Amino acid sequence: MVKSLVGKVIRVEMKGEESELVGKLESVDDYMNIHISNAVEYRNGEKIRNLGNLVLRGNNIILIQPYE
């Protein structure tokens, strides 16, 4: 399922975080580790900062969904 989102913009929620991350999914592996480019952090719908390229560890991810 997540591999079908490669190349698309996604929204990610992480454990223990109030903010969400939005960026283009570049790759995902069998452990659900993901690489996101052009990542931006949002809190309560408000942009907090640009983060650029990120690699997120799969066991810290709560939710991955397409961003509209």
Phi and psi restraints in degrees (range 20) as a CNS / XPLOR table:
assign (resid 1 and name C) (resid 2 and name N)
       (resid 2 and name CA) (resid 2 and name C) 1.0 -65.7 20.0 2
assign (resid 2 and name N) (resid 2 and name CA)
       (resid 2 and name C) (resid 3 and name N) 1.0 -34.8 20.0 2
assign (resid 2 and name C) (resid 3 and name N)
       (resid 3 and name CA) (resid 3 and name C) 1.0 -62.4 20.0 2
assign (resid 3 and name N) (resid 3 and name CA)
       (resid 3 and name C) (resid 4 and name N) 1.0 -24.3 20.0 2
assign (resid 3 and name C) (resid 4 and name N)
       (resid 4 and name CA) (resid 4 and name C) 1.0 -72.8 20.0 2
assign (resid 4 and name N) (resid 4 and name CA)
       (resid 4 and name C) (resid 5 and name N) 1.0 -12.9 20.0 2
assign (resid 4 and name C) (resid 5 and name N)
       (resid 5 and name CA) (resid 5 and name C) 1.0 -92.3 20.0 2
assign (resid 5 and name N) (resid 5 and name CA)
       (resid 5 and name C) (resid 6 and name N) 1.0 -3.7 20.0 2
assign (resid 5 and name C) (resid 6 and name N)
       (resid 6 and name CA) (resid 6 and name C) 1.0 -58.8 20.0 2
assign (resid 6 and name N) (resid 6 and name CA)
       (resid 6 and name C) (resid 7 and name N) 1.0 131.0 20.0 2
assign (resid 6 and name C) (resid 7 and name N)
       (resid 7 and name CA) (resid 7 and name C) 1.0 92.6 20.0 2
assign (resid 7 and name N) (resid 7 and name CA)
       (resid 7 and name C) (resid 8 and name N) 1.0 -4.9 20.0 2
assign (resid 7 and name C) (resid 8 and name N)
       (resid 8 and name CA) (resid 8 and name C) 1.0 -111.2 20.0 2
assign (resid 8 and name N) (resid 8 and name CA)
       (resid 8 and name C) (resid 9 and name N) 1.0 161.6 20.0 2
assign (resid 8 and name C) (resid 9 and name N)
       (resid 9 and name CA) (resid 9 and name C) 1.0 -81.6 20.0 2
assign (resid 9 and name N) (resid 9 and name CA)
       (resid 9 and name C) (resid 10 and name N) 1.0 131.3 20.0 2
assign (resid 9 and name C) (resid 10 and name N)
       (resid 10 and name CA) (resid 10 and name C) 1.0 -126.2 20.0 2
assign (resid 10 and name N) (resid 10 and name CA)
       (resid 10 and name C) (resid 11 and name N) 1.0 164.3 20.0 2
assign (resid 10 and name C) (resid 11 and name N)
       (resid 11 and name CA) (resid 11 and name C) 1.0 -117.1 20.0 2
assign (resid 11 and name N) (resid 11 and name CA)
       (resid 11 and name C) (resid 12 and name N) 1.0 134.2 20.0 2
assign (resid 11 and name C) (resid 12 and name N)
       (resid 12 and name CA) (resid 12 and name C) 1.0 -127.6 20.0 2
assign (resid 12 and name N) (resid 12 and name CA)
       (resid 12 and name C) (resid 13 and name N) 1.0 133.8 20.0 2
assign (resid 12 and name C) (resid 13 and name N)
       (resid 13 and name CA) (resid 13 and name C) 1.0 -110.1 20.0 2
assign (resid 13 and name N) (resid 13 and name CA)
       (resid 13 and name C) (resid 14 and name N) 1.0 136.1 20.0 2
assign (resid 13 and name C) (resid 14 and name N)
       (resid 14 and name CA) (resid 14 and name C) 1.0 -111.2 20.0 2
assign (resid 14 and name N) (resid 14 and name CA)
       (resid 14 and name C) (resid 15 and name N) 1.0 153.5 20.0 2
assign (resid 14 and name C) (resid 15 and name N)
       (resid 15 and name CA) (resid 15 and name C) 1.0 -58.8 20.0 2
assign (resid 15 and name N) (resid 15 and name CA)
       (resid 15 and name C) (resid 16 and name N) 1.0 137.3 20.0 2
assign (resid 15 and name C) (resid 16 and name N)
       (resid 16 and name CA) (resid 16 and name C) 1.0 70.1 20.0 2
assign (resid 16 and name N) (resid 16 and name CA)
       (resid 16 and name C) (resid 17 and name N) 1.0 12.5 20.0 2
assign (resid 16 and name C) (resid 17 and name N)
       (resid 17 and name CA) (resid 17 and name C) 1.0 -117.1 20.0 2
assign (resid 17 and name N) (resid 17 and name CA)
       (resid 17 and name C) (resid 18 and name N) 1.0 140.5 20.0 2
assign (resid 17 and name C) (resid 18 and name N)
       (resid 18 and name CA) (resid 18 and name C) 1.0 -88.1 20.0 2
assign (resid 18 and name N) (resid 18 and name CA)
       (resid 18 and name C) (resid 19 and name N) 1.0 -17.9 20.0 2
assign (resid 18 and name C) (resid 19 and name N)
       (resid 19 and name CA) (resid 19 and name C) 1.0 -93.5 20.0 2
assign (resid 19 and name N) (resid 19 and name CA)
       (resid 19 and name C) (resid 20 and name N) 1.0 168.9 20.0 2
assign (resid 19 and name C) (resid 20 and name N)
       (resid 20 and name CA) (resid 20 and name C) 1.0 -126.4 20.0 2
assign (resid 20 and name N) (resid 20 and name CA)
       (resid 20 and name C) (resid 21 and name N) 1.0 157.0 20.0 2
assign (resid 20 and name C) (resid 21 and name N)
       (resid 21 and name CA) (resid 21 and name C) 1.0 -114.8 20.0 2
assign (resid 21 and name N) (resid 21 and name CA)
       (resid 21 and name C) (resid 22 and name N) 1.0 138.5 20.0 2
assign (resid 21 and name C) (resid 22 and name N)
       (resid 22 and name CA) (resid 22 and name C) 1.0 -127.8 20.0 2
assign (resid 22 and name N) (resid 22 and name CA)
       (resid 22 and name C) (resid 23 and name N) 1.0 131.8 20.0 2
assign (resid 22 and name C) (resid 23 and name N)
       (resid 23 and name CA) (resid 23 and name C) 1.0 -174.6 20.0 2
assign (resid 23 and name N) (resid 23 and name CA)
       (resid 23 and name C) (resid 24 and name N) 1.0 176.8 20.0 2
assign (resid 23 and name C) (resid 24 and name N)
       (resid 24 and name CA) (resid 24 and name C) 1.0 -85.4 20.0 2
assign (resid 24 and name N) (resid 24 and name CA)
       (resid 24 and name C) (resid 25 and name N) 1.0 125.1 20.0 2
assign (resid 24 and name C) (resid 25 and name N)
       (resid 25 and name CA) (resid 25 and name C) 1.0 -74.6 20.0 2
assign (resid 25 and name N) (resid 25 and name CA)
       (resid 25 and name C) (resid 26 and name N) 1.0 116.4 20.0 2
assign (resid 25 and name C) (resid 26 and name N)
       (resid 26 and name CA) (resid 26 and name C) 1.0 -92.3 20.0 2
assign (resid 26 and name N) (resid 26 and name CA)
       (resid 26 and name C) (resid 27 and name N) 1.0 -39.2 20.0 2
assign (resid 26 and name C) (resid 27 and name N)
       (resid 27 and name CA) (resid 27 and name C) 1.0 -161.7 20.0 2
assign (resid 27 and name N) (resid 27 and name CA)
       (resid 27 and name C) (resid 28 and name N) 1.0 161.1 20.0 2
assign (resid 27 and name C) (resid 28 and name N)
       (resid 28 and name CA) (resid 28 and name C) 1.0 -146.4 20.0 2
assign (resid 28 and name N) (resid 28 and name CA)
       (resid 28 and name C) (resid 29 and name N) 1.0 146.2 20.0 2
assign (resid 28 and name C) (resid 29 and name N)
       (resid 29 and name CA) (resid 29 and name C) 1.0 -115.1 20.0 2
assign (resid 29 and name N) (resid 29 and name CA)
       (resid 29 and name C) (resid 30 and name N) 1.0 -174.6 20.0 2
assign (resid 29 and name C) (resid 30 and name N)
       (resid 30 and name CA) (resid 30 and name C) 1.0 -67.1 20.0 2
assign (resid 30 and name N) (resid 30 and name CA)
       (resid 30 and name C) (resid 31 and name N) 1.0 -18.5 20.0 2
assign (resid 30 and name C) (resid 31 and name N)
       (resid 31 and name CA) (resid 31 and name C) 1.0 -95.4 20.0 2
assign (resid 31 and name N) (resid 31 and name CA)
       (resid 31 and name C) (resid 32 and name N) 1.0 7.0 20.0 2
assign (resid 31 and name C) (resid 32 and name N)
       (resid 32 and name CA) (resid 32 and name C) 1.0 68.2 20.0 2
assign (resid 32 and name N) (resid 32 and name CA)
       (resid 32 and name C) (resid 33 and name N) 1.0 17.7 20.0 2
assign (resid 32 and name C) (resid 33 and name N)
       (resid 33 and name CA) (resid 33 and name C) 1.0 -68.4 20.0 2
assign (resid 33 and name N) (resid 33 and name CA)
       (resid 33 and name C) (resid 34 and name N) 1.0 137.5 20.0 2
assign (resid 33 and name C) (resid 34 and name N)
       (resid 34 and name CA) (resid 34 and name C) 1.0 -128.6 20.0 2
assign (resid 34 and name N) (resid 34 and name CA)
       (resid 34 and name C) (resid 35 and name N) 1.0 150.3 20.0 2
assign (resid 34 and name C) (resid 35 and name N)
       (resid 35 and name CA) (resid 35 and name C) 1.0 -113.1 20.0 2
assign (resid 35 and name N) (resid 35 and name CA)
       (resid 35 and name C) (resid 36 and name N) 1.0 123.3 20.0 2
assign (resid 35 and name C) (resid 36 and name N)
       (resid 36 and name CA) (resid 36 and name C) 1.0 -118.8 20.0 2
assign (resid 36 and name N) (resid 36 and name CA)
       (resid 36 and name C) (resid 37 and name N) 1.0 135.9 20.0 2
assign (resid 36 and name C) (resid 37 and name N)
       (resid 37 and name CA) (resid 37 and name C) 1.0 -108.2 20.0 2
assign (resid 37 and name N) (resid 37 and name CA)
       (resid 37 and name C) (resid 38 and name N) 1.0 158.6 20.0 2
assign (resid 37 and name C) (resid 38 and name N)
       (resid 38 and name CA) (resid 38 and name C) 1.0 52.5 20.0 2
assign (resid 38 and name N) (resid 38 and name CA)
       (resid 38 and name C) (resid 39 and name N) 1.0 40.3 20.0 2
assign (resid 38 and name C) (resid 39 and name N)
       (resid 39 and name CA) (resid 39 and name C) 1.0 -71.6 20.0 2
assign (resid 39 and name N) (resid 39 and name CA)
       (resid 39 and name C) (resid 40 and name N) 1.0 140.4 20.0 2
assign (resid 39 and name C) (resid 40 and name N)
       (resid 40 and name CA) (resid 40 and name C) 1.0 -130.1 20.0 2
assign (resid 40 and name N) (resid 40 and name CA)
       (resid 40 and name C) (resid 41 and name N) 1.0 137.6 20.0 2
assign (resid 40 and name C) (resid 41 and name N)
       (resid 41 and name CA) (resid 41 and name C) 1.0 -96.5 20.0 2
assign (resid 41 and name N) (resid 41 and name CA)
       (resid 41 and name C) (resid 42 and name N) 1.0 132.0 20.0 2
assign (resid 41 and name C) (resid 42 and name N)
       (resid 42 and name CA) (resid 42 and name C) 1.0 -123.4 20.0 2
assign (resid 42 and name N) (resid 42 and name CA)
       (resid 42 and name C) (resid 43 and name N) 1.0 144.2 20.0 2
assign (resid 42 and name C) (resid 43 and name N)
       (resid 43 and name CA) (resid 43 and name C) 1.0 -134.4 20.0 2
assign (resid 43 and name N) (resid 43 and name CA)
       (resid 43 and name C) (resid 44 and name N) 1.0 123.7 20.0 2
assign (resid 43 and name C) (resid 44 and name N)
       (resid 44 and name CA) (resid 44 and name C) 1.0 54.1 20.0 2
assign (resid 44 and name N) (resid 44 and name CA)
       (resid 44 and name C) (resid 45 and name N) 1.0 38.9 20.0 2
assign (resid 44 and name C) (resid 45 and name N)
       (resid 45 and name CA) (resid 45 and name C) 1.0 77.4 20.0 2
assign (resid 45 and name N) (resid 45 and name CA)
       (resid 45 and name C) (resid 46 and name N) 1.0 1.1 20.0 2
assign (resid 45 and name C) (resid 46 and name N)
       (resid 46 and name CA) (resid 46 and name C) 1.0 -106.3 20.0 2
assign (resid 46 and name N) (resid 46 and name CA)
       (resid 46 and name C) (resid 47 and name N) 1.0 132.2 20.0 2
assign (resid 46 and name C) (resid 47 and name N)
       (resid 47 and name CA) (resid 47 and name C) 1.0 -67.1 20.0 2
assign (resid 47 and name N) (resid 47 and name CA)
       (resid 47 and name C) (resid 48 and name N) 1.0 128.9 20.0 2
assign (resid 47 and name C) (resid 48 and name N)
       (resid 48 and name CA) (resid 48 and name C) 1.0 -99.0 20.0 2
assign (resid 48 and name N) (resid 48 and name CA)
       (resid 48 and name C) (resid 49 and name N) 1.0 -52.2 20.0 2
assign (resid 48 and name C) (resid 49 and name N)
       (resid 49 and name CA) (resid 49 and name C) 1.0 -165.5 20.0 2
assign (resid 49 and name N) (resid 49 and name CA)
       (resid 49 and name C) (resid 50 and name N) 1.0 159.3 20.0 2
assign (resid 49 and name C) (resid 50 and name N)
       (resid 50 and name CA) (resid 50 and name C) 1.0 -88.0 20.0 2
assign (resid 50 and name N) (resid 50 and name CA)
       (resid 50 and name C) (resid 51 and name N) 1.0 135.6 20.0 2
assign (resid 50 and name C) (resid 51 and name N)
       (resid 51 and name CA) (resid 51 and name C) 1.0 -113.8 20.0 2
assign (resid 51 and name N) (resid 51 and name CA)
       (resid 51 and name C) (resid 52 and name N) 1.0 -16.0 20.0 2
assign (resid 51 and name C) (resid 52 and name N)
       (resid 52 and name CA) (resid 52 and name C) 1.0 76.2 20.0 2
assign (resid 52 and name N) (resid 52 and name CA)
       (resid 52 and name C) (resid 53 and name N) 1.0 -131.7 20.0 2
assign (resid 52 and name C) (resid 53 and name N)
       (resid 53 and name CA) (resid 53 and name C) 1.0 -87.1 20.0 2
assign (resid 53 and name N) (resid 53 and name CA)
       (resid 53 and name C) (resid 54 and name N) 1.0 133.8 20.0 2
assign (resid 53 and name C) (resid 54 and name N)
       (resid 54 and name CA) (resid 54 and name C) 1.0 -132.2 20.0 2
assign (resid 54 and name N) (resid 54 and name CA)
       (resid 54 and name C) (resid 55 and name N) 1.0 147.4 20.0 2
assign (resid 54 and name C) (resid 55 and name N)
       (resid 55 and name CA) (resid 55 and name C) 1.0 -119.3 20.0 2
assign (resid 55 and name N) (resid 55 and name CA)
       (resid 55 and name C) (resid 56 and name N) 1.0 121.7 20.0 2
assign (resid 55 and name C) (resid 56 and name N)
       (resid 56 and name CA) (resid 56 and name C) 1.0 -111.3 20.0 2
assign (resid 56 and name N) (resid 56 and name CA)
       (resid 56 and name C) (resid 57 and name N) 1.0 133.8 20.0 2
assign (resid 56 and name C) (resid 57 and name N)
       (resid 57 and name CA) (resid 57 and name C) 1.0 -75.6 20.0 2
assign (resid 57 and name N) (resid 57 and name CA)
       (resid 57 and name C) (resid 58 and name N) 1.0 131.7 20.0 2
assign (resid 57 and name C) (resid 58 and name N)
       (resid 58 and name CA) (resid 58 and name C) 1.0 -57.2 20.0 2
assign (resid 58 and name N) (resid 58 and name CA)
       (resid 58 and name C) (resid 59 and name N) 1.0 -37.2 20.0 2
assign (resid 58 and name C) (resid 59 and name N)
       (resid 59 and name CA) (resid 59 and name C) 1.0 -76.1 20.0 2
assign (resid 59 and name N) (resid 59 and name CA)
       (resid 59 and name C) (resid 60 and name N) 1.0 -4.0 20.0 2
assign (resid 59 and name C) (resid 60 and name N)
       (resid 60 and name CA) (resid 60 and name C) 1.0 -100.7 20.0 2
assign (resid 60 and name N) (resid 60 and name CA)
       (resid 60 and name C) (resid 61 and name N) 1.0 0.0 20.0 2
assign (resid 60 and name C) (resid 61 and name N)
       (resid 61 and name CA) (resid 61 and name C) 1.0 -93.8 20.0 2
assign (resid 61 and name N) (resid 61 and name CA)
       (resid 61 and name C) (resid 62 and name N) 1.0 130.3 20.0 2
assign (resid 61 and name C) (resid 62 and name N)
       (resid 62 and name CA) (resid 62 and name C) 1.0 -95.6 20.0 2
assign (resid 62 and name N) (resid 62 and name CA)
       (resid 62 and name C) (resid 63 and name N) 1.0 -42.3 20.0 2
assign (resid 62 and name C) (resid 63 and name N)
       (resid 63 and name CA) (resid 63 and name C) 1.0 -145.2 20.0 2
assign (resid 63 and name N) (resid 63 and name CA)
       (resid 63 and name C) (resid 64 and name N) 1.0 136.3 20.0 2
assign (resid 63 and name C) (resid 64 and name N)
       (resid 64 and name CA) (resid 64 and name C) 1.0 -129.5 20.0 2
assign (resid 64 and name N) (resid 64 and name CA)
       (resid 64 and name C) (resid 65 and name N) 1.0 125.7 20.0 2
assign (resid 64 and name C) (resid 65 and name N)
       (resid 65 and name CA) (resid 65 and name C) 1.0 -147.1 20.0 2
assign (resid 65 and name N) (resid 65 and name CA)
       (resid 65 and name C) (resid 66 and name N) 1.0 156.1 20.0 2
assign (resid 65 and name C) (resid 66 and name N)
       (resid 66 and name CA) (resid 66 and name C) 1.0 -61.1 20.0 2
assign (resid 66 and name N) (resid 66 and name CA)
       (resid 66 and name C) (resid 67 and name N) 1.0 144.0 20.0 2
assign (resid 66 and name C) (resid 67 and name N)
       (resid 67 and name CA) (resid 67 and name C) 1.0 -100.8 20.0 2
assign (resid 67 and name N) (resid 67 and name CA)
       (resid 67 and name C) (resid 68 and name N) 1.0 132.2 20.0 2
